[in-house]
Amino acid sequence: MLARAGGIILGEMRPPPLISADRLDSDATTGLRRSEARGARRYECDICGGEFEGEPAGSGLFVWTRGDEVRYEEPPLCEECASKVTLGALMTWDAEEEDEG
């Protein structure tokens, strides 16, 4: 679901990725993760073309118009590419703020 805030389109909030499996000690949690892995969807990263299972780590945003119709597409990104895009955007934003100040 997308929300608009001050002209900016905000994507769906997702919980942060699990950093360490060491914190998951219970057999119930391990069994749950195994059952989720069996039914995990496969995606192709829109940047590198690599395939991965599970939820995308991020997504791009393409917006285009045709007449009065506005179309949105959010292609999936793998964890590595999503991190690179995020860091690149933050560095660009920081550089722009320095230029203005």
RASULGI-V854447 format. One record per backbone hydrogen bond with DSSP energy under -1.0 kcal/mol. NH is the residue of the N-H (numbers start at 1). CO is the residue of the C=O. E is the energy in kcal/mol with one decimal. If there is no record, write none. Layout:
nh->{NH,NH}
co->{CO,CO}
e->{E,E}
This chain:
nh->{3,5,8,10,24,25,30,31,32,33,34,35,36,37,38,39,43,45,46,49,52,54,57,58,60,62,64,66,69,71,73,77,82,83,84,85,86,87,88,89,90,91,92,93,94,95,96,97,98,99,100,101}
co->{10,8,5,3,21,23,26,27,28,29,30,31,32,33,34,35,52,50,76,45,43,41,77,77,75,73,71,69,66,64,62,58,78,79,80,81,82,83,84,85,86,87,88,89,90,91,92,93,94,95,96,97}
e->{-1.9,-2.7,-1.6,-3.4,-1.4,-1.0,-1.8,-2.6,-2.1,-2.3,-2.1,-2.2,-2.2,-2.0,-1.6,-1.1,-3.0,-3.1,-2.5,-1.2,-2.2,-2.0,-1.6,-1.0,-2.3,-2.9,-2.0,-2.5,-1.9,-3.3,-2.2,-2.2,-2.6,-2.1,-2.1,-2.6,-2.3,-2.7,-2.4,-2.4,-2.4,-2.5,-2.2,-2.5,-2.4,-2.3,-2.3,-2.1,-2.0,-1.8,-1.7,-2.0}
